[in-house]
Each structure stands twice: as structure tokens, then as C-alpha cells.
Amino acid sequence: MWIFLAFLAVPMIEIGLFIQVGGLIGLWPTLGVVLLTAVIGTVLVRSQGAQALADLRTSMNEMRDPTAPLAHGAMIVFAGALLLTPGFFTDACGLALLIPQVRRAVIRYVAARVQVTGFAAQGSASGTVFTQDGRPTIIDGDFQEIDPENLPPRGPSGWTRH
């Protein structure tokens, strides 16, 4: 129900704002402002997205909880989508999401209403895969080194045409 109301309300708000702003400053300045916010938003999303990706890599490399960098990154992507959508209301929401303090407030708001019941991860930084009870999975096998220079001649693989 809330999604339906959002899909109904947002375009109506945008149309009303376009009419009001267009009446105040004219058609071409209104279109110029919309285009300018898209360009500025793209630049801001690109720089903040790169920073969020760097933060995510750092948290993964240090084996820290990646929840906050992932949430910031998702909100930056959403802000970019809002900024590329023509309109003043969506631009204001998109620009607001590019402010780190606003993103942190949104994360706190959502975190207070979400309860994580479980979390499981496979693997480790060394590449070792663990079983359900925490023991490392051991795969036993034999190998034989093959000298590439002494391989027998091969014909076509069957996947190529002559």
C-alpha cells in the first residue's frame, strides 16, 4: 500500500513543483536547473561512491563488519537514481542522501526497526572453507606435475572450425 501511495504521490508532487517553479523562473531556467542538478549529482555520486567502495574494501580487508559501508553505498546508488530522475522533489531527496550525516541518521532509523536473527559466512581471508561445526574442510588428493614441453601433440578441440 505504501509503495502504491509513493508511486502516486511523487509524480504529483513533481508536476506541482514544475508548474510552480516554471511559473516563477520560466521554462528554460527550470529545465536548466533540472539538468544542472543531474550533472552535479552525478559528480557527487561518483566521488562519494568511490569513497564508499574504498571503505567497503578496507572493512573487508580488516575483517570488520561491512554493514555500514554497504548501507552507505546502497544509499549513494539510490541518491544517484533520484538525482537522475527529473524533478525537484527527487533531486532534493537525492541531494539529502549525499550528506553523510543524513545517511547515518537513516541507517540508525532503519537499524532500530530491523532485527537480525542470524548470520553465517563461508570461508576466510586465507581461502579456507569451514564445515558447519567450524572445522576446516580438508580435501585429500594426489597430483602429478606435467612438463608442458613434453605434452603429446593435440588436434582441434572440437569447438573450433577448420
N, C-alpha and C positions, 0 to 999 in steps of 0.2 A: 504494500500500500504506500509506504514512504517513497519508494522508487518511482511509482506512478506519479505521485504528487510532485516530486522533483522534476521529472520529465515534463510535467505540465507547467510548473511554476517558473522554472529557469528561462525557457524561451519567452514567456510572457513578460518577465522582468526585463530581459534583454531588449525586447521590442519596445517596451515603455521607455527604457533608458535611451535607446537610439532615437526615438521620437523627441524626447526632452532635450538631449544633448544636441541633436541635429537642428532643432529649433533655436537653440541658443547660439551655436557657433557656425552652423551651416553644414551642408553635405560634405564637401571636400575636406574641411578640417576634421570632421567627425571620422571619416574614413582614414585620414592621416593618423589620427590618434590611435585608432584600432591597429593600423599597420605598425606604428611605432612601438606600441606595447608588445606586439608579437615579436618584433626584432629584438627589443631589449630583453624580453622574457627568454628568448632563445639563447642569448649570450649568457644571461644569469643561470639558466638551467644547465647550460654546458659547463660552466665553471664550477657550480655547486655540485653537479653530478660527478664531475671528476674528483672533487674533494670527498664526496660520499663513497665513491668507489675506492679511493685510497684508504679511507677509514675502515671500510669493509675488509680490504686486503690485510691491513695492519691487525685488525681484531682476529682474523682467521690465522694469520701467521703466528700470533701470540697466544692462540688457543683461548681467546676470550669470547664471551657471549656476543654473537653478531646481530642480535635483535635490533639494537638502536641504529647501527649503520644501515641495516636493511630497511627499517622503517623510514629513516630519513631519505634513503634512495627512492623508495616507493612514493613518498610524498613529493619528492622533486620531480619524478616522472609524471605524476598526476598534475602537479603545478604546470609542467610544460604542456600537457594536453589542454589544460584550462586556458593557458596563455595563447595557444594557437587557435582556440575556438574564438571566432569573432564575437565580441561583446564586451561591455564594460563590467558587468557583474562577474562574469567568469574571469576577466583579467584581474579584477580586484581580489578574488579568491585565490587565483594563481600567484599573484604577487605576495599575498599574505603567507602562502605556504613556502615561499622562498626565504622567509625570515626565520632563522634558526630557533628563536625563542617561541615563535608560533608553532613550529613543528614539534618542539619539546612539549609544549602545552597540549597539543593534540595527542602526542604519544602518552602523556600522563593520563589524559581523559580516557583514551581507549584502554590503556593498561588497567585502569581502575575497574573497567567493566568486562575484562576478559580474564578467564581463569584457565590456565594451562594445566591439564590433567596428567600429561606425561610427555616425555621427550626421549628419543633414542637416536643414537648416531652410530654409524658403522665406520670402522677404520680409525686410523690415527694419522698423525703427522708423518710417521715413518712408513706408512703404507700397510701396516699390519692389520689384518682383518680379525676381529674377535668374534667368538661364538656368543650365544645368548647368556651364558654364565660367566662371561668375562675372560675366558681363556683364549689365547691366540690360536687361530686356525693354522694347522701345520699341514702342508701338502708335501708328501714324500714322493720323490721321483728320481730317475736316473737320466743322465744326459750323455751325449757323445758329441765331441767337437768335430765339426766338418770343415776341412780346409777348402775354401771357395775355389782355389786354383785347380783342385783335383776332382771337381764335380763332373759327372758324365755329361756329354752334350745333350741338350734337350730340344725337342721340337716345339712347335707352337702350342700354346696352352689350350687351344680350342675356342678361346674367347676372341681371337683375332682373325681377320680375313687375310688371305694371301693375295 
